[in-house]
Amino acid sequence: MALTVTLMCIVLGFPLAYLLAHLRDKTANVLLIFVLLPFWTSLLVRTTAWMVVLQKEGVVNSLLQAVGLISEPLPLVFNRFGVVIAMTHILLPFMILPMYSVMRQIPPSFVRAARSLGASPSTAFVRVYLPQCVPDLGAGALLVFILALGYYKRFIMAVLVSPMIVPVVLLAVGAYFFFSKLGIANNLLGIVLVHAVLGMPFVVITVTATLGGFDMGLVRAARSLGASQWLAFRRVMLPIVWPGVLSGALFAFATSFDEVVVVLFLGGPEQTTLPRQMWTGLREQLSPTILSAAFMLIVFAISMLLLLEWLRRRSVALRGVVE
């Protein structure tokens, strides 16, 4: 199943990344919000949406029956087909983003030079453009495949990002047995500790990426002018890197806000979060209240993405980079 999902993400992700890479920056940034929307939308909201779309009385079956292609509803949910569709929707951003980043860096003059030397459009694409995309295409495919398997190993960074790639149910079961011995398995403290572990990889990755583009010469210049180490950090480094820090915090917040498995294992009767309520509602009945909550969470996700885009532009402006 992981291989099927990976192939689906390649087929859908490559043309989308190519389209985004060849649009104007402002248009591409707006479309990237929709690409990242599945990542920010609650897992239960996505599950609810696919249940509504793919169920026997859903949009797909109703449309196929209306045009006369089928006489009775097709079984599209609670089977392998539904799982592949949902997993492809969830993992598609992990395929698009690596390819988009490398496609943006390929000079258009390469293809134009090949065309000027007599190559056809298809030949120029296959012999000049595509080979430069292969490394990131492979990286995106490997990432999607590993995430679909729920398993991934690296060295030091693996320790920091492992909560993001280890199946949450394993982390929840382990935390339940460990916290049971400490007497915090059914209260708020246990949930907060595990949610902090789940959110840590997003903060580490985001802040590391932000610090990677920071010029440490600015701090050394401030120190040479008499500023203390703390003052140089507070007045020079922090104003430039704080959008990345806040972005990591927003990722961690969204992860905790969306989480339901840990709450089911570690939460007591009084820890009734919104995802837990939605899970209970989905098990009993797909009520209008659940759909309304899902809609509000989608609006919340869009608002978060717009905020991240504003933070990105502010970070670019602080570094003096012209887009």
HELIX and SHEET records of a PDB file:
HELIX    1   1 ALA A    2  ALA A   21  1                                  20    
HELIX    2   2 ASP A   25  TRP A   40  1                                  16    
HELIX    3   3 LEU A   43  LEU A   54  1                                  12    
HELIX    4   4 VAL A   59  ALA A   66  1                                   8    
HELIX    5   5 ARG A   80  MET A  103  1                                  24    
HELIX    6   6 PRO A  108  SER A  116  1                                   9    
HELIX    7   7 PRO A  121  ALA A  124  1                                   4    
HELIX    8   8 PHE A  125  TYR A  129  3                                   5    
HELIX    9   9 LEU A  130  LEU A  149  1                                  20    
HELIX   10  10 ILE A  156  ILE A  165  1                                  10    
HELIX   11  11 VAL A  168  LEU A  182  1                                  15    
HELIX   12  12 LEU A  188  GLY A  212  1                                  25    
HELIX   13  13 GLY A  217  SER A  224  1                                   8    
HELIX   14  14 GLN A  229  ALA A  232  1                                   4    
HELIX   15  15 PHE A  233  MET A  237  3                                   5    
HELIX   16  16 LEU A  238  ASP A  258  1                                  21    
HELIX   17  17 VAL A  261  LEU A  266  1                                   6    
HELIX   18  18 LEU A  274  GLU A  284  1                                  11    
HELIX   19  19 PRO A  288  ARG A  319  1                                  32    
END                                                                             
